[in-house]
Amino acid sequence: MKFRLTRPAIRDLTGIGRRYRTAITARLMWLCHNKSLWKERPELSEGVYTCHEQRHVFVFREYEEGIEILRVLHERMDLVRHVGDDEQK
């Protein structure tokens, strides 16, 4: 499995420090192989999952080759507000 980032996820990562981005990348690779830790989030959208990493939440979905990261949001952010139909923009 592998992971890919949507444009909003790339924008989210731009504001995060370089050292922490390295940890996030490692965690995303790890997440691809640990499906038992994925938390299903139907209130966000069908087929959407989350997983915490320190003070951030990965919002993602599965696709044929791995996981697609929709957003990387601070844990204090309202996920419902920031994850919507425009996640691919």
C-alpha positions in Angstrom: 0.0 0.0 0.0 1.0 3.6 -0.5 -0.5 7.0 0.2 -1.3 10.0 -1.9 -2.2 13.6 -0.9 -5.1 15.7 -2.1 -4.4 19.5 -2.8 -6.1 20.5 0.5 -3.8 18.0 2.4 -0.7 19.4 0.7 -1.8 22.9 1.8 -2.3 21.6 5.3 1.2 20.2 5.4 2.7 23.4 4.1 2.0 25.1 7.4 3.6 22.4 9.5 7.3 22.4 10.5 9.8 20.4 8.5 10.8 18.0 11.3 7.2 17.3 12.1 6.4 16.7 8.4 9.0 13.9 8.4 7.3 12.3 11.4 3.9 12.7 9.6 5.2 11.1 6.5 6.5 8.1 8.4 3.2 7.8 10.2 1.3 7.9 6.9 3.4 5.0 5.6 2.8 3.1 8.8 -0.9 3.8 8.6 -1.1 2.2 5.2 -0.2 -1.1 6.8 -2.3 -0.9 10.0 -5.9 -0.8 8.9 -7.1 -2.0 12.3 -6.4 1.5 13.7 -8.5 3.3 11.1 -11.5 5.0 12.7 -14.5 5.0 10.4 -16.2 8.5 10.2 -19.5 8.3 8.5 -20.5 11.7 9.8 -17.8 13.2 7.5 -18.6 11.1 4.4 -19.1 7.5 3.4 -15.8 5.6 3.4 -13.8 8.3 5.3 -11.5 7.4 8.2 -9.4 9.3 10.7 -6.3 8.6 12.7 -4.5 10.9 15.2 -0.8 11.8 15.1 0.3 13.9 18.0 -1.9 17.0 17.7 -3.1 16.4 14.2 -5.8 14.2 12.6 -5.4 12.5 9.3 -8.6 12.4 7.3 -8.4 9.8 4.6 -10.1 7.2 2.4 -9.0 3.9 0.9 -8.5 3.5 -2.8 -7.3 0.6 -4.9 -3.5 1.1 -4.2 -3.6 2.5 -0.7 -5.0 5.5 1.1 -5.7 9.0 -0.1 -5.1 11.7 2.5 -7.9 14.3 2.3 -6.8 16.6 5.1 -4.2 16.9 7.9 -6.0 19.0 10.5 -5.2 20.2 14.0 -7.1 18.2 16.6 -9.0 21.3 17.8 -10.4 22.0 14.3 -14.0 21.1 13.5 -13.6 18.1 11.2 -17.2 18.3 9.8 -16.6 21.9 8.8 -13.3 21.3 7.1 -14.0 18.1 5.3 -16.7 18.3 2.7 -17.6 17.7 -0.9 -14.9 20.1 -2.1 -12.1 17.9 -0.6 -10.5 17.5 -4.1 -10.2 21.2 -4.8 
